[in-house]
Amino acid sequence: MVTESVSCAGKRVYIGIDVHRAFFVASCMCEGVVVKRCRMSASGRAVVTLISKYFPDSEVRTCYEAGYSGFWLHRELEAANICNIVVHAAAIEVAANDRVKTDKRDSLKMAQQLAAGRLKGIRIPSLKEEQRRLLARTREQLMRARRRVQVQIRMRLHQFGLFPVQIQRAIRITDVESILKTLEGELKFSIERLYSVWKQLELEVKEINKHLLEQARHDPLEVIYRSVPGIGPLASRILSNELGDMRQFRNVRALYSFTGLTPGEYSTGNTVHRGHISRQGSSRLRHILVEAAWKAIRKDLSLRQQFDRIANKSGKKRAIVAVARKLIGKIRASILGKSLYVVDYKKAA
């Protein structure tokens, strides 16, 4: 498909934008024809300028793929009265034999599928919601950095055969303090540097924990999320900040889809086969819900019965995912009903 000279005045133009840190690539379609392709600077102003210059009298609709760039571009386009959607990467269709990937091809695919009505935008959080999520996400980054330092210290000691054989668990900061007393020279200096990084990360995590606690005090949903078995202070903060009051989900199936807990399906004729979950949603939420589900089946009789029934037929892994899906549905019902999560402890005991 090549660029053609077509008058777009009074017509609808679809633009797919491939977003990069240094530049954007756009493909513009009108009535099934590519009317413009270009590369521009990575700014909302550049997109607005493109539209005002080439399509001033057209109804323009744009889209780009969700990713590292967040939603600032969407907000700038909306402020300029441009109809834009942000799409999940997995929602963009790719042909089975399509092995070539370029910026131009990616932007064209988005424009074509947007024009065909095959793309659906994800929900855009408000700026306040997006900022509230930063605390828990930054904590996750710091925790990963701390684990890397732990492993680096352990491997450095193993390199010289100096790691204590009696330590069969994850190394602790007190272990490092004791080990440092037995070291000398460059090895001691190297471990001390890693140790100081570990200590600083511990302080940063404690500081974020204080802010999360303060955030929870002002969140009216905190008491409901904390009433769910298996949901602790950190999990409650993540669920509340990521899901809120769940009014954005038109039904429980939309919630399952958002969390990636919807099973895949292959149907033909009278045969229906359901496979692995889609995993198109938030892996962060799935992890929390599955961990909570393992604890919830110890207290909630209905969840335990569901787990046992599915586990006997399909195994524990599938069973706990099904319980996690049921659990988030029950949480949604509690929040919409503005009531605490109810568990029959006596029957479940």
LINQUI-V117414 format. One record per residue. SS is DSSP state (@ for helix, = for strand, . for the rest). PSI is psi in degrees with one decimal (none if undefined). OMEGA is omega in whole degrees, -180 to 180 (none if undefined). Layout:
ss:SS psi:PSI omega:OMEGA
ss:SS psi:PSI omega:OMEGA
This chain:
ss:. psi:128.1 omega:-177
ss:. psi:161.1 omega:179
ss:. psi:131.4 omega:180
ss:. psi:157.7 omega:178
ss:. psi:105.7 omega:-178
ss:. psi:135.2 omega:177
ss:. psi:124.5 omega:-177
ss:. psi:3.4 omega:-178
ss:. psi:128.4 omega:179
ss:. psi:4.7 omega:-179
ss:. psi:170.1 omega:180
ss:= psi:130.9 omega:180
ss:= psi:133.7 omega:180
ss:= psi:130.5 omega:-177
ss:= psi:122.1 omega:173
ss:= psi:130.1 omega:-176
ss:= psi:119.6 omega:174
ss:= psi:112.0 omega:-171
ss:= psi:128.7 omega:174
ss:. psi:165.8 omega:-179
ss:. psi:-39.4 omega:-174
ss:. psi:-23.2 omega:-176
ss:= psi:164.5 omega:173
ss:= psi:149.6 omega:172
ss:= psi:128.1 omega:-176
ss:= psi:141.4 omega:172
ss:= psi:128.6 omega:-175
ss:= psi:130.7 omega:-179
ss:= psi:143.3 omega:175
ss:= psi:123.0 omega:-179
ss:. psi:43.2 omega:176
ss:. psi:4.9 omega:-178
ss:= psi:136.9 omega:175
ss:= psi:114.6 omega:-176
ss:= psi:-14.6 omega:180
ss:= psi:136.2 omega:171
ss:= psi:136.2 omega:-180
ss:= psi:164.0 omega:174
ss:= psi:137.1 omega:-175
ss:= psi:172.5 omega:178
ss:= psi:156.0 omega:-175
ss:. psi:76.5 omega:-180
ss:. psi:152.6 omega:176
ss:@ psi:-34.4 omega:180
ss:@ psi:-37.9 omega:-180
ss:@ psi:-38.9 omega:179
ss:@ psi:-43.8 omega:179
ss:@ psi:-40.2 omega:179
ss:@ psi:-42.4 omega:177
ss:@ psi:-45.9 omega:-177
ss:@ psi:-44.6 omega:-178
ss:@ psi:-28.6 omega:-179
ss:@ psi:-44.9 omega:-173
ss:@ psi:-23.8 omega:-177
ss:. psi:53.5 omega:-176
ss:. psi:-26.4 omega:-176
ss:. psi:20.9 omega:-177
ss:. psi:158.7 omega:172
ss:= psi:109.4 omega:-172
ss:= psi:134.7 omega:174
ss:= psi:132.9 omega:-176
ss:= psi:162.7 omega:175
ss:= psi:154.7 omega:171
ss:= psi:165.2 omega:-174
ss:= psi:135.5 omega:177
ss:. psi:144.0 omega:-179
ss:. psi:-150.4 omega:-175
ss:. psi:-26.9 omega:-173
ss:. psi:-8.3 omega:177
ss:. psi:-144.0 omega:-172
ss:. psi:11.3 omega:-178
ss:@ psi:-38.3 omega:180
ss:@ psi:-42.2 omega:178
ss:@ psi:-45.1 omega:-178
ss:@ psi:-37.4 omega:179
ss:@ psi:-39.1 omega:179
ss:@ psi:-41.2 omega:177
ss:@ psi:-38.7 omega:178
ss:@ psi:-26.9 omega:179
ss:. psi:14.1 omega:178
ss:. psi:34.0 omega:176
ss:. psi:127.4 omega:-179
ss:= psi:112.1 omega:-176
ss:= psi:148.8 omega:171
ss:= psi:152.3 omega:174
ss:= psi:127.2 omega:-173
ss:= psi:148.4 omega:176
ss:. psi:138.8 omega:-178
ss:@ psi:-38.6 omega:-178
ss:@ psi:-12.8 omega:-179
ss:@ psi:-11.7 omega:-180
ss:. psi:120.2 omega:-176
ss:. psi:138.3 omega:178
ss:. psi:129.1 omega:180
ss:. psi:147.2 omega:-177
ss:. psi:-33.0 omega:-178
ss:. psi:12.7 omega:-179
ss:. psi:101.6 omega:-177
ss:. psi:4.0 omega:-180
ss:. psi:126.4 omega:180
ss:. psi:116.7 omega:176
ss:. psi:165.2 omega:180
ss:@ psi:-41.5 omega:-179
ss:@ psi:-42.9 omega:180
ss:@ psi:-38.8 omega:179
ss:@ psi:-45.7 omega:-180
ss:@ psi:-36.0 omega:179
ss:@ psi:-40.9 omega:179
ss:@ psi:-43.0 omega:179
ss:@ psi:-42.7 omega:180
ss:@ psi:-43.7 omega:-179
ss:@ psi:-45.6 omega:-177
ss:@ psi:-30.4 omega:175
ss:@ psi:-43.9 omega:179
ss:@ psi:-34.2 omega:-179
ss:. psi:-4.1 omega:180
ss:. psi:23.3 omega:-177
ss:. psi:3.2 omega:179
ss:. psi:138.3 omega:179
ss:. psi:131.5 omega:-177
ss:= psi:147.7 omega:174
ss:. psi:164.9 omega:177
ss:. psi:134.3 omega:180
ss:. psi:118.8 omega:179
ss:. psi:155.6 omega:175
ss:. psi:163.5 omega:179
ss:@ psi:-36.7 omega:179
ss:@ psi:-43.6 omega:178
ss:@ psi:-43.0 omega:-179
ss:@ psi:-38.2 omega:-180
ss:@ psi:-37.5 omega:-179
ss:@ psi:-30.1 omega:-180
ss:. psi:-17.6 omega:-173
ss:@ psi:-33.3 omega:-176
ss:@ psi:-54.3 omega:-178
ss:@ psi:-37.5 omega:-179
ss:@ psi:-37.7 omega:176
ss:@ psi:-36.8 omega:177
ss:@ psi:-41.5 omega:178
ss:@ psi:-41.4 omega:179
ss:@ psi:-42.8 omega:179
ss:@ psi:-37.3 omega:179
ss:@ psi:-38.3 omega:177
ss:@ psi:-39.4 omega:178
ss:@ psi:-37.7 omega:179
ss:@ psi:-41.2 omega:179
ss:@ psi:-37.2 omega:178
ss:@ psi:-41.6 omega:179
ss:@ psi:-40.9 omega:177
ss:@ psi:-47.4 omega:-179
ss:@ psi:-39.9 omega:-180
ss:@ psi:-41.8 omega:178
ss:@ psi:-45.9 omega:-179
ss:@ psi:-46.3 omega:-178
ss:@ psi:-35.1 omega:178
ss:@ psi:-39.3 omega:178
ss:@ psi:-38.5 omega:177
ss:@ psi:-33.3 omega:-179
ss:@ psi:-33.1 omega:-179
ss:. psi:11.8 omega:177
ss:. psi:31.0 omega:-175
ss:. psi:6.4 omega:180
ss:. psi:128.9 omega:-177
ss:. psi:125.7 omega:-177
ss:. psi:-22.3 omega:-178
ss:. psi:-13.0 omega:180
ss:. psi:104.0 omega:-179
ss:. psi:13.8 omega:-179
ss:. psi:-173.7 omega:176
ss:. psi:137.6 omega:-179
ss:. psi:141.4 omega:-180
ss:. psi:164.8 omega:-177
ss:@ psi:-30.5 omega:177
ss:@ psi:-31.6 omega:176
ss:@ psi:-43.3 omega:-179
ss:@ psi:-39.9 omega:179
ss:@ psi:-39.7 omega:179
ss:@ psi:-41.3 omega:-178
ss:@ psi:-37.5 omega:-178
ss:@ psi:-28.7 omega:-179
ss:. psi:-19.7 omega:-178
ss:. psi:-4.3 omega:-175
ss:. psi:167.5 omega:177
ss:. psi:167.9 omega:175
ss:@ psi:-151.3 omega:-176
ss:@ psi:-32.3 omega:179
ss:@ psi:-45.9 omega:178
ss:@ psi:-42.5 omega:-180
ss:@ psi:-43.0 omega:-180
ss:@ psi:-45.9 omega:-180
ss:@ psi:-37.2 omega:178
ss:@ psi:-38.2 omega:179
ss:@ psi:-44.1 omega:178
ss:@ psi:-37.8 omega:178
ss:@ psi:-41.8 omega:-180
ss:@ psi:-35.7 omega:176
ss:@ psi:-42.8 omega:178
ss:@ psi:-46.4 omega:-180
ss:@ psi:-42.9 omega:-179
ss:@ psi:-39.4 omega:178
ss:@ psi:-37.6 omega:177
ss:@ psi:-42.4 omega:180
ss:@ psi:-40.6 omega:-179
ss:@ psi:-39.6 omega:179
ss:@ psi:-41.1 omega:178
ss:@ psi:-37.7 omega:180
ss:@ psi:-41.0 omega:178
ss:@ psi:-37.6 omega:178
ss:@ psi:-38.4 omega:178
ss:@ psi:-42.8 omega:-180
ss:@ psi:-35.8 omega:177
ss:@ psi:-38.7 omega:178
ss:@ psi:-41.5 omega:178
ss:@ psi:-38.7 omega:178
ss:@ psi:-40.9 omega:-179
ss:@ psi:-35.0 omega:-179
ss:@ psi:-27.5 omega:-177
ss:. psi:11.0 omega:-179
ss:. psi:113.6 omega:-179
ss:. psi:-17.4 omega:-180
ss:. psi:-10.1 omega:-175
ss:@ psi:-43.8 omega:-176
ss:@ psi:-32.8 omega:179
ss:@ psi:-47.6 omega:179
ss:@ psi:-39.0 omega:-179
ss:@ psi:-17.4 omega:179
ss:. psi:-9.5 omega:-179
ss:. psi:128.9 omega:178
ss:. psi:132.2 omega:-180
ss:. psi:-7.1 omega:180
ss:. psi:112.2 omega:179
ss:. psi:-170.4 omega:-177
ss:@ psi:-44.7 omega:-178
ss:@ psi:-46.3 omega:179
ss:@ psi:-38.0 omega:179
ss:@ psi:-41.6 omega:180
ss:@ psi:-42.7 omega:-178
ss:@ psi:-47.1 omega:-179
ss:@ psi:-43.5 omega:-179
ss:@ psi:-42.3 omega:-179
ss:@ psi:-32.2 omega:-178
ss:@ psi:-34.2 omega:-174
ss:@ psi:-26.6 omega:-180
ss:. psi:-138.5 omega:-179
ss:. psi:4.2 omega:174
ss:. psi:13.5 omega:178
ss:. psi:-16.1 omega:180
ss:. psi:-14.0 omega:180
ss:. psi:119.7 omega:-175
ss:. psi:-25.7 omega:177
ss:. psi:177.0 omega:-175
ss:@ psi:-27.7 omega:178
ss:@ psi:-35.7 omega:177
ss:@ psi:-35.1 omega:177
ss:@ psi:-43.8 omega:177
ss:@ psi:-42.0 omega:-180
ss:@ psi:-40.6 omega:-179
ss:@ psi:-37.1 omega:-180
ss:@ psi:-4.3 omega:179
ss:. psi:20.6 omega:-177
ss:. psi:10.4 omega:178
ss:. psi:126.5 omega:-180
ss:= psi:143.6 omega:175
ss:= psi:156.5 omega:-176
ss:= psi:137.9 omega:172
ss:= psi:114.2 omega:-177
ss:= psi:139.5 omega:175
ss:= psi:124.8 omega:-178
ss:. psi:-127.7 omega:179
ss:. psi:3.7 omega:-178
ss:= psi:128.1 omega:177
ss:= psi:120.5 omega:180
ss:= psi:121.9 omega:178
ss:= psi:128.6 omega:-175
ss:= psi:-142.6 omega:-178
ss:= psi:159.8 omega:178
ss:= psi:158.5 omega:-173
ss:. psi:-31.7 omega:-178
ss:. psi:20.9 omega:-179
ss:. psi:-11.5 omega:-179
ss:. psi:-154.2 omega:-176
ss:. psi:118.3 omega:177
ss:@ psi:-29.8 omega:178
ss:@ psi:-46.2 omega:180
ss:@ psi:-40.9 omega:180
ss:@ psi:-43.4 omega:-179
ss:@ psi:-45.3 omega:-179
ss:@ psi:-44.2 omega:-177
ss:@ psi:-37.8 omega:178
ss:@ psi:-42.4 omega:177
ss:@ psi:-41.6 omega:179
ss:@ psi:-34.9 omega:-179
ss:@ psi:-38.7 omega:179
ss:@ psi:-34.9 omega:180
ss:@ psi:-34.9 omega:-177
ss:@ psi:-33.6 omega:-178
ss:. psi:-13.2 omega:177
ss:. psi:-19.2 omega:-174
ss:. psi:-30.5 omega:-177
ss:. psi:111.1 omega:-175
ss:@ psi:-41.6 omega:-178
ss:@ psi:-38.2 omega:178
ss:@ psi:-37.1 omega:179
ss:@ psi:-41.8 omega:180
ss:@ psi:-40.2 omega:177
ss:@ psi:-42.1 omega:179
ss:@ psi:-49.0 omega:-178
ss:@ psi:-41.1 omega:-178
ss:@ psi:-45.1 omega:-178
ss:@ psi:-37.8 omega:-179
ss:@ psi:-37.8 omega:180
ss:@ psi:-26.6 omega:-177
ss:@ psi:-42.3 omega:-171
ss:@ psi:-1.3 omega:180
ss:. psi:161.2 omega:-174
ss:@ psi:-33.2 omega:-178
ss:@ psi:-47.5 omega:178
ss:@ psi:-35.2 omega:-178
ss:@ psi:-42.8 omega:-177
ss:@ psi:-30.4 omega:175
ss:@ psi:-40.9 omega:178
ss:@ psi:-38.6 omega:178
ss:@ psi:-40.4 omega:178
ss:@ psi:-40.1 omega:178
ss:@ psi:-44.3 omega:178
ss:@ psi:-37.9 omega:-178
ss:@ psi:-46.9 omega:-179
ss:@ psi:-29.1 omega:175
ss:@ psi:-39.9 omega:179
ss:@ psi:-34.8 omega:177
ss:@ psi:-43.5 omega:179
ss:@ psi:-42.5 omega:179
ss:@ psi:-39.4 omega:179
ss:@ psi:-43.1 omega:-178
ss:@ psi:-44.5 omega:179
ss:@ psi:-32.4 omega:178
ss:. psi:-2.2 omega:180
ss:. psi:45.0 omega:-180
ss:. psi:158.0 omega:179
ss:. psi:155.6 omega:176
ss:. psi:128.4 omega:-176
ss:. psi:127.2 omega:178
ss:. psi:134.0 omega:176
ss:. psi:88.2 omega:-175
ss:@ psi:-37.1 omega:-176
ss:@ psi:-43.4 omega:179
ss:@ psi:-33.3 omega:-177
ss:@ psi:-15.1 omega:-175
ss:. psi:none omega:none
